[in-house]
Amino acid sequence: MVSVNPVYQLPSWCPSPELQIEWIRQFIKTTDCGLTDSDVSPDLLNQTLNFVPRTAGEVPLIGAYLPGKGDEDAVEHTFNKMWGAIKAPNDHDGKHRWNELESSPKHIRLLPGTEHRHSPGIRLMALDVNANQKMPVGSCWKNPAIVPDLANIETMMLAALAPEWVSSWNGSAESPYPNMPGYQFNLGPEGWTGSIGLGRWYYSGRRPLGLRTLWAGLTWDGWSSPTVREVGKC
């Protein structure tokens, strides 16, 4: 069985690359997402052999970037499909998407500087789930050194692939709630100043998985703004 570099130990909540590829094959088969099984390169799994994290919070992610479909462009289509693929932590709590969080190009766009990652296809990425803790998303946007690496859809991809990761979120330094800082949300008169993130809030006696948007200038101690890179590229 092929696995990641034996020197590196995956966190207990992170599925192996083998399981991630199996999940993606099933996702392609059942969702009419615009990709086919032939998009899964035979060399993809072998690439994980030499995976070495650059930070303590970095994990391998087999990312699936979808083409546009119907009235949805590639960004909107991938966003909606991945949100639909994420499982709720449990049946009682469920999951909740804020009503005002629409996904059309009028409402959500890629942060300028992150567009290079979004050509359709399936490839090995490395996602640092603990990056930029306690830092407002807006401050991340102002740092040109990290802007190209700020994660957007990759956060939802990992949440779909790793339900145990979602269940582990508690706002601690070891398991913060993840923003998606590579997206910007249009807050109307305030323009593209909204950030998007995933979390779990107490709501009507439940603690559902939530998809929300907030002003990017807010500082919440229990949140991270993950970064991502394509493995094999600088």
C-alpha positions as CSV (number, residue, x, y, z in Angstrom):
1,M,0.0,0.0,0.0
2,V,1.3,3.4,-0.9
3,S,1.3,6.0,1.8
4,V,2.8,9.3,2.7
5,N,6.5,9.6,3.8
6,P,6.8,7.1,6.7
7,V,8.7,9.8,8.7
8,Y,5.6,11.9,8.7
9,Q,2.6,10.8,10.8
10,L,-0.8,11.9,9.6
11,P,-3.1,13.4,12.3
12,S,-5.6,10.8,13.5
13,W,-8.5,12.7,11.9
14,C,-6.9,13.0,8.4
15,P,-7.7,10.2,5.9
16,S,-4.8,8.6,4.1
17,P,-4.3,9.6,0.5
18,E,-5.6,6.2,-0.6
19,L,-8.9,6.9,1.2
20,Q,-9.1,10.4,-0.1
21,I,-8.7,9.2,-3.7
22,E,-11.4,6.6,-3.1
23,W,-13.7,9.3,-1.8
24,I,-13.1,11.5,-4.8
25,R,-13.8,8.6,-7.2
26,Q,-17.1,8.0,-5.5
27,F,-17.8,11.8,-5.5
28,I,-17.2,11.9,-9.3
29,K,-19.4,8.8,-9.8
30,T,-22.4,10.1,-7.8
31,T,-22.5,13.9,-8.2
32,D,-22.3,14.8,-11.9
33,C,-19.6,17.3,-11.0
34,G,-18.1,17.7,-14.4
35,L,-15.0,15.6,-13.8
36,T,-14.5,11.9,-14.8
37,D,-12.6,9.0,-13.4
38,S,-9.9,9.6,-16.1
39,D,-9.1,12.9,-14.3
40,V,-7.6,10.9,-11.4
41,S,-4.0,10.5,-12.6
42,P,-2.4,7.1,-12.1
43,D,0.6,9.0,-10.7
44,L,-1.4,10.9,-8.1
45,L,-1.0,8.4,-5.3
46,N,2.7,8.0,-6.0
47,Q,3.2,11.7,-5.5
48,T,2.3,11.3,-1.8
49,L,5.3,9.1,-1.1
50,N,7.6,12.1,-0.8
51,F,5.1,14.4,1.0
52,V,6.9,16.3,3.7
53,P,4.9,19.0,5.6
54,R,6.5,22.4,5.9
55,T,4.7,23.2,9.1
56,A,3.2,21.3,12.1
57,G,-0.4,22.0,10.8
58,E,0.1,20.9,7.2
59,V,-1.6,17.8,5.8
60,P,-1.9,16.3,2.3
61,L,-5.1,17.0,0.5
62,I,-6.2,15.5,-2.8
63,G,-8.0,18.5,-4.2
64,A,-10.8,18.4,-6.8
65,Y,-11.3,21.6,-8.7
66,L,-14.5,21.5,-10.8
67,P,-15.3,23.1,-14.1
68,G,-18.3,25.4,-14.5
69,K,-21.7,23.7,-15.1
70,G,-25.0,25.1,-16.3
71,D,-25.5,28.6,-15.0
72,E,-22.6,28.2,-12.4
73,D,-19.1,29.2,-13.2
74,A,-16.2,27.0,-11.9
75,V,-15.9,28.9,-8.6
76,E,-19.6,28.8,-7.8
77,H,-20.0,25.2,-9.0
78,T,-17.1,23.9,-6.9
79,F,-18.3,25.9,-3.8
80,N,-21.8,24.5,-3.9
81,K,-20.8,21.0,-4.7
82,M,-18.3,20.9,-1.8
83,W,-20.7,22.4,0.7
84,G,-23.2,19.7,-0.3
85,A,-20.6,17.0,0.2
86,I,-19.7,17.9,3.7
87,K,-21.4,15.7,6.3
88,A,-22.9,17.1,9.5
89,P,-21.1,16.1,12.7
90,N,-24.2,14.2,13.7
91,D,-27.9,13.9,12.8
92,H,-29.1,15.9,15.8
93,D,-26.9,19.0,15.1
94,G,-27.0,19.0,11.3
95,K,-25.5,21.8,9.3
96,H,-26.6,25.3,8.5
97,R,-25.7,27.8,5.8
98,W,-26.5,31.4,6.6
99,N,-29.4,32.5,4.4
100,E,-27.6,35.6,3.2
101,L,-24.6,33.6,2.0
102,E,-25.3,33.4,-1.7
103,S,-22.6,32.0,-4.0
104,S,-23.1,33.8,-7.3
105,P,-20.2,35.9,-8.7
106,K,-22.0,39.0,-7.4
107,H,-21.6,37.7,-3.9
108,I,-18.4,35.5,-3.8
109,R,-15.1,36.0,-5.6
110,L,-11.6,34.6,-5.4
111,L,-9.2,36.8,-3.5
112,P,-7.1,38.5,-6.2
113,G,-3.8,36.6,-6.3
114,T,-5.3,33.1,-5.7
115,E,-6.8,32.5,-9.1
116,H,-3.8,30.4,-10.2
117,R,-5.0,27.4,-8.2
118,H,-8.4,27.0,-9.8
119,S,-8.0,25.4,-13.2
120,P,-10.2,22.3,-13.2
121,G,-8.6,19.0,-12.3
122,I,-7.5,16.8,-9.4
123,R,-4.1,17.3,-7.8
124,L,-2.1,16.9,-4.6
125,M,-2.2,19.9,-2.3
126,A,-0.8,20.7,1.1
127,L,-3.2,22.5,3.5
128,D,-2.0,24.1,6.7
129,V,-5.1,24.1,8.8
130,N,-3.6,26.0,11.8
131,A,-2.1,28.9,9.9
132,N,-2.6,32.6,10.8
133,Q,-4.5,32.0,14.1
134,K,-5.9,35.0,15.9
135,M,-5.3,37.1,12.8
136,P,-8.2,38.9,11.2
137,V,-8.8,37.8,7.6
138,G,-8.5,41.4,6.5
139,S,-5.0,41.5,7.9
140,C,-4.0,38.4,5.9
141,W,-5.3,40.2,2.8
142,K,-2.9,43.0,3.4
143,N,0.2,40.7,3.6
144,P,1.5,40.2,0.0
145,A,3.8,37.4,1.2
146,I,0.9,35.1,2.1
147,V,-1.9,36.3,-0.2
148,P,-1.2,33.7,-3.0
149,D,-1.3,30.9,-0.5
150,L,-4.5,31.8,1.3
151,A,-6.9,28.8,1.1
152,N,-10.5,29.1,-0.1
153,I,-12.3,26.0,-1.5
154,E,-9.5,23.7,-0.1
155,T,-10.9,24.2,3.4
156,M,-14.3,22.8,2.4
157,M,-12.6,20.0,0.4
158,L,-10.8,18.8,3.5
159,A,-14.0,19.2,5.6
160,A,-15.8,16.9,3.1
161,L,-13.0,14.4,3.1
162,A,-12.3,14.4,6.8
163,P,-15.5,14.5,8.9
164,E,-13.5,13.7,12.1
165,W,-11.6,17.0,11.5
166,V,-14.9,18.8,11.6
167,S,-16.0,17.0,14.8
168,S,-12.7,18.0,16.4
169,W,-13.1,21.8,16.1
170,N,-13.2,23.5,19.5
171,G,-11.5,26.8,18.9
172,S,-8.3,25.7,20.6
173,A,-4.8,26.3,19.2
174,E,-4.7,22.6,18.3
175,S,-8.1,22.6,16.5
176,P,-9.3,26.1,15.5
177,Y,-12.3,26.8,13.4
178,P,-11.1,27.4,9.8
179,N,-11.8,30.5,7.7
180,M,-11.6,30.5,3.9
181,P,-9.5,33.6,3.5
182,G,-8.9,33.1,-0.2
183,Y,-12.6,34.1,-0.8
184,Q,-14.1,37.6,-0.5
185,F,-17.8,38.1,0.1
186,N,-19.7,41.2,-1.1
187,L,-21.3,43.0,1.9
188,G,-23.1,45.5,-0.2
189,P,-22.3,49.1,0.6
190,E,-19.1,47.9,2.3
191,G,-18.0,46.1,-0.9
192,W,-15.8,43.0,-0.9
193,T,-15.0,43.2,2.8
194,G,-16.7,39.9,4.0
195,S,-14.9,36.7,4.9
196,I,-16.3,33.2,4.7
197,G,-15.6,30.5,7.2
198,L,-16.8,27.2,8.7
199,G,-17.5,26.7,12.4
200,R,-19.9,25.3,15.0
201,W,-22.3,27.5,16.9
202,Y,-25.0,26.8,19.4
203,Y,-28.3,27.4,17.6
204,S,-31.8,26.5,18.8
205,G,-30.4,23.8,21.2
206,R,-28.1,22.3,18.6
207,R,-24.5,22.9,17.6
208,P,-24.6,22.6,13.8
209,L,-21.8,22.8,11.3
210,G,-22.1,26.4,10.0
211,L,-21.1,28.1,6.8
212,R,-21.1,31.9,7.5
213,T,-19.8,35.3,6.4
214,L,-18.6,38.1,8.6
215,W,-16.7,41.3,8.2
216,A,-13.1,40.5,7.5
217,G,-11.8,42.9,10.1
218,L,-13.0,40.9,13.1
219,T,-10.5,39.1,15.4
220,W,-11.7,35.8,16.8
221,D,-9.1,34.0,18.9
222,G,-10.5,30.5,18.0
223,W,-10.1,30.9,14.3
224,S,-7.4,30.1,11.7
225,S,-6.9,31.3,8.1
226,P,-5.4,28.2,6.4
227,T,-2.8,28.4,3.7
228,V,-2.4,25.9,0.8
229,R,0.3,25.0,-1.8
230,E,0.4,22.6,-4.7
231,V,2.9,19.9,-3.9
232,G,5.8,19.9,-6.3
233,K,5.5,23.6,-6.9
234,C,7.1,26.5,-5.0
